[in-house]
Amino acid sequence: MTSLRSYLFRAIIKATSPRVSSNTSIAELRAKMRAGSGKSFLPRGGTVSPIKLDRVSAEWIYPPNVSPQTIILYLHGGGWTLGWTNNGRRMLAYICQAAQCRALAVNYRLAPEHPFPAALSDCFSAYCWLLSNGISPQKIVIAGDSAGGNLALSTLLALRDAGEPMPAAAICISAITDLECTGESFNTKKDPSLTTSFIKTMIHHYIGGQNPRLPLVSPHYGNLGGFPPLLIQVGEDEILLSDAERLANNARTAGVEVKLAIWPKMWHVWHTFVPILPEAKQAVDEIGAFIQEHLENGRIHNEHS
């Protein structure tokens, strides 16, 4: 049953979401995001530690009393053009707490200054950095929200094709997978926090003149064979609902173990309201349980399509 609190949050989001036009610059959007991000409060006892991974900046997020050898490689959202690890820090800290592991959150390069494939290259490098520092792929889960979910899938494609060992599992939260925006929900759903026009503007900045059907750009068009177990979470009211449903179908067709969770009446990345929104806490707990299950039962995936 949808909580009463969710209706309140939906109304607040609808009333306060910034109105973005095609004339709004990326600099303006970044300034608005930084002004509204404030301080991220972690669960009691949690810590954050910045780190440099060769040429990529990142940060460790440590909840109290968790295993240092099990890791979430996390890729933040923001339409490939906005955001940094601070934006989703609280949400990620609660995911770590639920999963009983730490996280490495990557500050990948942003478009339009650094268009495709810069962000993908940074995410690939971050995963390889973990391997080179002695972390078993069986102890790694790759995850991301929104554009970060897109990058998580693209990173898996790149890892598989390069012959690198795959992580134990992958998690996509409200991920965009088709940058041609052909999914039915782009036209039928009314998400209070995200519009089709905004997504298309961000896509333009990210890929420029690249073919949106390239699998490393749009994993929807790729062969997902050899992927690790995949958890896909999406809100019922998201314009990205079709992307999630088609991702699940494509992955299952390729022989991938998939759990698709469609959350009634939820919007884009509702997890950010953890712990005060019940559905956010429940979704985070679902992620934690999935991670614990697959880190315990993880195996190296290195099949090729």
C-alpha positions in Angstrom: 0.0 0.0 0.0 1.3 3.4 -0.9 2.1 5.5 2.1 0.4 8.8 2.8 3.8 10.4 3.2 4.6 9.6 -0.5 1.7 11.8 -1.6 3.1 14.7 0.4 6.5 14.2 -1.1 5.1 14.0 -4.6 3.3 17.3 -4.1 6.5 18.9 -2.8 8.6 17.6 -5.7 6.1 18.8 -8.3 5.9 22.3 -6.7 9.6 22.8 -6.2 11.3 21.0 -9.2 13.2 23.7 -11.1 11.6 24.7 -14.5 14.3 23.9 -17.1 14.1 25.1 -20.6 16.4 24.4 -23.6 18.0 27.8 -22.9 19.0 26.9 -19.3 22.8 26.4 -19.3 24.6 23.5 -17.7 26.4 26.0 -15.4 23.1 27.3 -14.2 21.8 23.7 -13.5 25.0 22.8 -11.7 24.7 25.9 -9.5 21.1 25.1 -8.7 22.0 21.6 -7.8 24.9 22.6 -5.5 22.7 25.2 -3.8 20.0 22.7 -3.2 22.1 19.8 -2.2 23.1 21.0 1.3 24.9 18.7 3.7 24.5 14.9 3.4 23.8 13.4 6.8 25.0 9.9 7.0 23.7 7.2 9.3 25.2 7.4 12.8 28.8 6.3 12.7 29.3 6.6 9.0 32.3 8.2 7.5 33.5 9.5 4.1 37.0 9.4 2.8 38.1 11.1 -0.5 40.5 9.1 -2.7 42.3 9.5 -6.0 42.1 6.5 -8.4 44.9 7.3 -10.8 43.2 10.1 -12.8 39.7 9.6 -11.4 38.5 11.1 -8.1 36.2 9.2 -5.8 35.2 8.7 -2.2 34.9 5.8 0.1 31.7 5.6 2.2 32.0 3.5 5.3 29.0 2.7 7.4 29.9 1.4 10.9 30.8 -2.3 11.5 30.8 -3.5 7.9 33.1 -5.8 5.9 35.9 -3.8 4.2 36.3 -6.6 1.6 32.8 -6.3 0.1 32.3 -3.2 -2.1 29.6 -1.4 -4.1 31.1 0.5 -7.0 28.6 3.3 -7.3 27.9 5.6 -10.2 25.8 8.6 -9.4 23.0 10.1 -11.6 22.7 13.5 -13.0 22.1 13.1 -16.7 25.9 12.6 -17.4 26.3 16.4 -17.0 25.4 17.2 -13.4 26.1 15.9 -10.0 29.0 14.5 -8.0 29.3 12.0 -5.2 27.9 14.3 -2.6 24.4 14.3 -4.2 23.6 10.7 -3.5 25.8 10.2 -0.5 23.1 9.8 2.1 21.2 7.3 -0.1 24.3 5.4 -0.8 25.3 5.3 2.9 21.9 3.7 3.7 22.3 1.2 0.9 25.8 0.3 2.4 24.3 -0.1 5.8 21.5 -2.4 4.4 24.1 -4.4 2.4 26.7 -4.5 5.2 29.5 -3.3 2.9 31.3 -0.2 2.0 31.1 1.8 -1.3 33.4 3.5 -3.7 31.5 6.4 -5.3 33.1 7.6 -8.6 33.3 11.3 -9.6 33.4 10.5 -13.3 34.0 13.3 -15.8 30.9 15.2 -16.9 29.6 16.3 -20.3 29.5 18.6 -22.2 33.1 19.3 -21.3 33.9 15.6 -21.4 31.3 13.8 -23.7 31.0 10.1 -24.4 33.1 8.0 -23.8 34.9 9.9 -21.0 32.5 8.9 -18.2 32.4 5.3 -19.3 36.2 5.2 -19.4 36.4 6.6 -15.8 33.9 4.0 -14.6 35.8 1.2 -16.3 39.1 2.4 -14.8 37.6 2.6 -11.3 36.5 -1.1 -11.5 39.9 -2.1 -12.8 41.5 -0.1 -10.0 39.6 -2.2 -7.5 40.9 -5.4 -9.1 44.4 -4.2 -9.2 44.2 -3.4 -5.5 43.4 -7.0 -4.6 39.6 -6.9 -4.5 38.0 -10.0 -5.8 35.3 -9.5 -8.4 33.2 -11.9 -6.4 33.2 -9.2 -3.7 32.1 -6.3 -5.9 28.7 -5.1 -6.9 28.3 -2.3 -9.5 25.3 0.0 -9.1 24.0 3.3 -10.3 20.9 5.5 -10.5 19.5 7.2 -13.6 22.4 8.1 -15.9 24.6 6.2 -13.4 22.5 3.1 -14.1 23.2 3.6 -17.8 26.9 3.8 -17.0 26.8 0.7 -14.9 25.3 -1.3 -17.8 27.7 0.2 -20.3 30.6 -0.6 -18.0 29.5 -4.2 -17.8 29.4 -4.4 -21.6 32.9 -2.9 -21.8 34.3 -5.2 -19.1 32.9 -8.3 -20.8 34.1 -7.3 -24.2 37.6 -6.6 -22.8 37.7 -10.0 -21.1 37.7 -8.7 -17.6 36.0 -10.6 -14.8 32.5 -9.5 -14.1 31.3 -8.4 -10.6 29.1 -10.5 -8.4 25.9 -8.6 -9.2 24.6 -5.3 -10.7 21.9 -2.9 -9.6 20.1 -0.3 -11.8 17.9 2.3 -10.0 15.6 4.2 -12.4 18.2 3.7 -15.2 17.9 5.1 -18.7 18.9 2.4 -21.2 17.7 3.7 -24.6 19.0 7.1 -25.5 16.7 7.3 -28.5 13.8 7.5 -26.0 11.6 5.1 -27.9 10.0 3.5 -24.8 6.2 3.9 -24.5 6.4 5.5 -21.0 8.2 8.5 -22.3 4.8 9.5 -23.7 2.4 8.0 -21.3 3.8 8.6 -17.8 3.9 11.8 -15.7 6.9 11.8 -13.4 6.9 14.8 -11.0 10.7 15.0 -11.0 11.8 14.3 -14.6 10.6 15.3 -18.1 11.3 13.8 -21.5 12.6 17.2 -22.8 15.1 17.4 -19.9 16.4 13.9 -20.7 16.7 14.7 -24.4 18.7 17.8 -23.6 21.1 15.9 -21.4 21.5 13.2 -24.0 22.5 15.8 -26.6 25.2 17.1 -24.3 26.4 13.6 -23.5 26.6 12.0 -26.9 26.8 14.9 -29.3 26.8 13.4 -32.8 27.3 9.8 -31.7 24.9 7.2 -32.8 22.4 6.7 -29.9 22.0 3.0 -30.9 25.6 2.2 -30.0 25.4 -0.4 -27.2 27.9 1.4 -25.1 25.7 4.5 -25.3 22.3 2.7 -25.1 22.7 -0.8 -23.5 19.1 -1.5 -24.7 20.7 -2.2 -28.1 23.4 -4.5 -26.7 23.7 -8.2 -26.2 23.6 -8.7 -22.4 24.9 -12.2 -22.4 27.4 -13.0 -19.6 26.1 -10.3 -17.3 25.9 -11.0 -13.5 22.6 -11.2 -11.6 20.7 -7.9 -12.1 18.3 -6.1 -9.8 16.3 -3.4 -11.6 14.2 -1.0 -9.6 11.9 1.5 -11.1 8.9 3.6 -10.1 5.5 2.8 -11.7 5.1 6.5 -12.6 8.5 7.0 -14.2 8.9 8.0 -17.8 11.8 5.4 -17.7 9.5 2.6 -16.8 9.6 1.1 -20.3 13.4 1.2 -20.3 13.4 -0.9 -17.1 10.9 -3.4 -18.4 12.7 -3.8 -21.7 16.1 -4.1 -19.9 14.6 -7.0 -17.9 13.3 -8.7 -21.0 16.5 -8.3 -22.9 18.6 -9.6 -20.0 16.3 -12.6 -19.4 16.5 -13.5 -23.1 20.3 -13.4 -22.8 20.2 -15.9 -19.9 20.8 -13.4 -17.1 19.3 -13.8 -13.7 17.0 -10.8 -13.3 14.8 -9.3 -10.6 12.5 -6.5 -11.8 10.9 -4.5 -9.0 8.2 -2.0 -10.1 7.3 0.2 -7.2 3.6 1.4 -7.2 3.1 5.2 -7.5 6.8 5.9 -7.2 8.8 8.5 -9.2 12.4 8.9 -10.4 15.0 7.7 -7.8 12.6 8.0 -4.9 15.3 6.4 -2.8 16.8 9.8 -2.2 14.2 10.3 0.5 15.5 7.6 2.7 14.9 7.2 5.7 11.9 9.4 6.0 9.9 8.0 3.1 8.8 4.4 3.8 9.0 3.3 0.2 12.5 4.6 0.0 13.6 2.7 3.1 11.9 -0.5 1.7 13.6 -0.1 -1.7 17.0 0.4 0.0 16.4 -2.7 2.1 15.6 -4.7 -1.0 18.9 -3.6 -2.5 20.7 -4.5 0.6 19.2 -8.0 0.7 20.0 -8.6 -3.0 23.6 -7.5 -2.5 24.1 -9.7 0.6 22.7 -12.7 -1.3 24.9 -12.3 -4.3 28.1 -11.4 -2.5 27.7 -14.6 -0.5 27.0 -16.6 -3.6 29.0 -14.6 -6.1 30.9 -16.2 -9.0 33.1 -14.7 -11.7 31.2 -14.1 -14.9 33.5 -14.0 -17.9 31.4 -15.5 -20.6 31.4 -13.7 -24.0 28.4 -13.0 -26.2 
